[in-house]
Amino acid sequence: MRVCHECDLLLALPSLKSGEKADCPRCGHTLVRRHANPAERSLALAIATLITLALSVAFPFISFDISGIGNRIELTETASTLIGQHQPLVALCVLLTVIVLPAIYLLSLSWLCLGLILQHPLPRSRQLARTLRHVTPWMMADVFVIGTLVSLIKIMGMAHVELGLSFWSFCAYALLLLLTTQSVDSDWLWFSLDKEPQAPAGSKVGLAAAEQGLSGCHTCGLVNRLPESGKGRCQRCDEPLHPYHAGNQVTLALLAASVVMYLPANLYPIMITTSLGDTTPSTIIGGVLLFLQEGDFPIAMIIFVASVLVPVSKMLALLWLCYVVHQKQRPLSQMSRIRLYRITEFIGRWSMVDVFVVAILVALIRNGSIMSIEPGAGALAFTAVVLLTMLAAMMFDPRSIWQGASPSEHADLSSTGPQRPSKESSHV
């Protein structure tokens, strides 16, 4: 049995073949997706991704030249230069999201898959398997690629730019990292590491887990009986359980903090440009207007969407969701609200584009009073906005959207057994 993490419905999984997936019949959330040769597939992708990451770090990333004045940087300098510019927290965010956390994820996955292929899990496999879920949302190599492209377009008009081997290997690394995360079947992985016990006695599919005193583990998926205290740990992976509680106070607190940080993020310059001794601070909106004046409408649109539209829309959407779940008369259906939540959770990380643009330009253009770019005070504030809104979306409990749903919106699975899914997907 599995509990849908988005609507809290207790379900019985059918037997799945390779290439099949099982979706929740009420909210459409994908519960399980099966792959052929999952351990070998994930191991091969993880090793290939690690190789491209090593190449990305070892060789030159980007270089530029203008009238004999230029510079060449490596990938790691996008973070180390920020430390020299008194922005260690922004540098840490860049280093963690682009290199360190993906490397931890890939090494952990390789260790797990190697043990499963050898049919003997290696030491610390359970702890590493728990790490995968926590690390995944914070890997942003694909966002860094977009930030690099925006930076290149910004400087191509005034300088000759050369792309090093590291740039091309990094693009391959970002693509392979995405494929690697999609290849992992955590349900199969945990079942292979530790066979799960029988479902709690008296469990009834087609009803909300919270109504039965049950909770599905967000890490390994096991259905657990909650203790009387309401707090407990999963009996298989030992992760804390997340029983449903009405209210989203943590999300509201994080949103309040992000609103406070959003003001200095827009009022203070995000970067400071020096050209022939003339210093010009640039805010987020100022950068958008500058691209518009230079005719770079696509780049201006990317920056505006990522740095203005996405953060504001995400904060407003989460605030509205937190408000509407407590109202008796709700303006949108449960499906419309859960789709809004999914979109909000997905787009939040893309606001890091502007932070990565600043990191790349600061590392690349540093020639003293002749031409240089420094990070402004707004860079740290905007990084805090992105991280706070991401945490707010993670802490929002989508199960609150389905509380009080009419009986017709509950899938009645108690009278039917597991069903064979189609090749592409199946409602359980």
N, C-alpha and C positions, 0 to 999 in steps of 0.2 A: 504494500500500500504506500501511497505518497500523498502528501498534503500540498495543494497548490499554494505557493507562497504569495500569490497576488489576490486570491479570493478566499483562501482558507478552506476550500472544498476537499473533503477526504475522498480519494479515488483509488481504484484498483488498477494497476498497470497491466496491460495485456503483454503477451510474449512478443517481443519485437525482433525483426530481422535487420540485417545491415541495410542502411539507407532509409530506414523508417524512423518516424518520430511519433510521439504521443502528445497531444494537446489537451489542455483542460477544456471540457465541453461547455463550461459556463463563461470563462473570460478569455479563452483562446491562448493562454500562456503555454509555451512549450515546456513540458515537464522533462522529457527524455528524448535524446536524438542518438540513434545508434550508427556506428561506423564499422566498416570491415577492417579486421586486423587492427583494433584500436591502439594497442600498445606499440606495435611496430610502426604504425602510421605516425603517431605522436612523437615517438623517439626519433624517427628520421627527420621530421620537420623541425624538432627542437635542435638537433645537431646542426642541421643546415642553417638555422637561424643564428645559432651561436657562432658559426663560422663567419657569416656575413657581419655580425656584430664585431667580431675581432678585427675583420678587415676595415670596418668603419672607424674603429679607434686607432688603428695602426698607421693609416695613410692620411695625406692631406685632404681636407674637406673642401674648402673653397679658397680661391685667391682672387685678388683684383689688382688692377694697375691703372693709374691715371696720371699721365704726364711724368712717368718715371717714379711716381710715388705709389706704393702699394703695400700689400700685406697678404700673408697666407696663414690660414688657421687649420687646426685639427679639431675634431668633433669635441673633445674634452675641453677645449679652450672656451667654448660657449658658456661653460660653468665657471672655470677657473678665473676668467677675466672679470666676471661679476664679483668674485670675492675680492679682487684687487680694487674694485670700484665701490667697496663698502656695501655690497648687497649679498651677504652670505646666505640669507634665507631664500632669496630668489634663485641663487646659484644651486642651493641644495635641492630645490624643487625641480629645476631643470635636470640636474644630474640623476636624481632618483627616478623621475618619470621616463627618462629617455634611455638610460643605460643600466643603472643599478637594479631597479626592481624587475625589469625584463630579464636581466641576467640571472637573478635569483629564481624567477619563475621558470626559466628554461633549464637551469641546472637541476632544480627540484623535480621538474617533470621528467627529465632524462633519467634521474636516479630512480624514480618511481617505475617508469616503463621498463627500465633494464631489469629491475627486480621481478616484475610481472612476466617478462619474457623468459627469465631463468626459472620461473615458477617457484620463486622463493623471495618474498619481499625483503628488501635490504633494510638495515637498521634505520630507525627514525622515519620510516615511510609514512606512518600515520601523521606525524607532526608536519612533514613536508606537504602531504595531501591537504591538510588544513590550511597551509600557507597559500595554496593556489587561489582559493576563492577570495582571500583578502587582498592579494596583490593585483589581480586582474583589472579592476576598474581604474587603477592608477598608472597603467602603462600607456604612454602617449606618443609612441614613435610615429604613428600615422599623422598625428596633429603636428608633430615637429617637421615632417616633410612639407606640409602646407605652409608652415611658418617660414621654412627655407625658401620655398618658391616665391612667397611674398617679398622676402628680403632681396632675392635676386632681381626681381622686377624693379624694386626700388632703386637699386644701384646700377643696373645695366644701362640706364640712360646717361650716366655720367662717367662710367669707367668700363674698362675691359675686364670681363669676369671669366675665370677658368674654373671648371668643375673638376675636382680631383677624384681619384678612384674611390675615396671614402664616400663621396656623395652618392655615386651609383650603387655601391654596396649597401649604403644606408637605405636607399629606396627599396632594394631587394630585402633587406632586413625588416623593414616596416611591413612589407607585404607578407613575408614568411611568418612574422610574429602574429599577424592577424589570422593566417591560416592555421597556425599552431593552436591558438586559443580556441578556434572553432572546431578543431579536431578532438578536443578532450571531451570524453563522455564521463563526467564525474560520477554518475550513477553506477556505471559499469566499473569504474575505477575503485570505488569504495566497496562494491560487492566483491571484487577480486581481492582486495586487501583484507577484508573481514566480513565473512558471511553474516547477514543480518538475521536477528531473531524474528520470531513470529510477531505479527501485529498485536497490539494490546487487546485483551479480551473484551468483547462487546462493541468493538469498533463497527460503525455502520457507514458504508460508502454512500455518497450523495448528500451528506450532511456536513455542516461546518465542523471543523476539528475542535474549535474553541468550545462549542456547545457540548462536546463529549469529553472535555478535559484533556484534549490531546494537543500536541504541537509537533510540526514537522521540522526536523533539523535543517537549517539553511545551508549547512556545509555538506553533509553526507546524505540527506534526504530521509533518514530513518524517522518513522512515526513513534513518538515517545508519549507515555502517560505522564502528565504533569503532576508533581507532588502537591500536597495541600498548600504549601507555602506559595505556590505559583511560580517559583523560580527553580530551575534545575539545569542539569547538563545532559547532553546526549549520551546514551549508554554505549554507543559505538565509537564516536569520534571525540567525545568529551568536550565538545563546543557548547557554550551557553545556549540554552533554548530561548526563543523569543515568543512567549505567549502573547496573545492579543490583549492589548489594553486600550480602552477608548481614549482618544486624545492624541495629539501629535505635538506635545509641548517642546520636545527637543528640536523638532524641525522648526517651530516658530522661533525658538531662541537663536538657532543658527541663522535663520533668515533675518532676524533683527540685527545680528552682528554683521551680516553681509551688506545690509542696507547702510549701516554706519560706515563700513569700509568703502562702499561704492562712492560716497561723496568725495573723499580725498583722492580716490582713484581717478576721478574725472576733473577735479579742481587743480590738482598738482600735475606737473609735466611727467609723462611716462618715459620720455627720453630727451636729452639735451644735445643738440647738434652744434658743433663748432666748425666753421669754414672760413679760413683766412683771418682768424682772429675774431670773427663775428659769431657770437653765441646766441642760439635760438632755441628756447624751450618749446616742446611740443606736447600738448595733451592728446588724449585719444580722439576727441572730436577734431582737434586741430590737424592731426595726421590724416583723418578722413578727408577734410577739406583740402589739404595739400595735394592728395592724390587726385581729387576732383579737378583742381586747378591745372594739374599737369596732364589731364586727360586720361588717367589710368582708372577708368570707371569700374572695371571688374575688381581691381584690387581694393578700391575705395569701398565697394559693396561688401567684399569679404571682411574687411576690417570692421565696417559698421555693423554687419550682422553678428560677427563673432564677439566684438567687444562692447557693443551697445544693445543691440536687439536681443541677443540670446540671454545675457545676464538679467536684463530687465524683465523679459518675458518669463524666464524661469522663476524669478522671485514672485512675480504676480500670479503665475499659474499655481505655484505651491501654496501661496497665501490663500488663493481662492479655494483650492482643494481642502486645505485645513479648515476653512470656514464652512464650506458647503456640506462636509460630512456630518456636521452637527445639526443641520437643518432638516425639518420634516419634509418641507416642499423643496425638492432638489431639481434645479432647472435642466440638468442633463441626465441621460440614462447612465447606469453603471458602466456600460461598455464605452460610452463617450468619455467618461471621466478616467477610466483606466487607460484608454488610448492617450489622453492628454498627459497622464502621469508617465507613460512609457516614453513619449516624445521628450518630455522635460528631463527625464533621467538620461536619455541618450545624448542630447545636444549640449549638456553642461560642459563636458570636457573640451569641446571645441573652442571655448573662449580662451584657452591657453595659447591660441595662435599668436595673439599680440605679445604675450610674454616671451615666446620663443623668437619672435621677430626682433624684439629688443635684445635678447641674449646674443643672437647671431650678429646683429649690426654692431653692438658694443665690442664684441670680440674681433670683428673683421676691420672696422674703421677706427683706428686709433693711431693717428699720426700727429699728435700734439695740437698746436694751434693752427696747423695747416688744414687738417680735416680729422675730426674725431667725433664719436658719439658716446655719450655717457648715459647710464640709466638715471631716471628721475625718481623722485619720491613716490610718484604715482605707480611705479612698477610693482613695488612691494604691496601697496594697497590693493591693486588690481589682482595680483596673485592670490591674496587673501580672499578676495571676493569669489574667485573661481573655486578655490578649495572649499570655502564655506558653503557655497551653493551646491557643490557636489555632495558634501556631507549631509546637507539638508535634504536632498533628494533621496539619499541612501537611508536616512533615518525616518523618512515618511513611511508610514505603514499602509500599503495599498489595500490591506484587508479591511480598513475602515470604510472604504468606498462601498463595500458589499454588505455592511451591517444593515439590517433591516430590509434586505431584499425580499421581494414577495416570493411565495413558494414556487411560482411558475418560473422564477429565475434560478432555481436550484435544480441541478441535473439529478434526475431520479435514476440512480444506478443500482439501487438496492435489489431490484428485481431482475437484473440482467448480469450475466457473467462478463469476464473480460472479452473484448471484441478484437478481431484481427484487424490491424490497421492497414491502410493502403500503402503503396510504395513510398509516396511522398509524405503523407501525414495522416493522423487519425485522431478523432476525438475519443478519449478513453471511455 
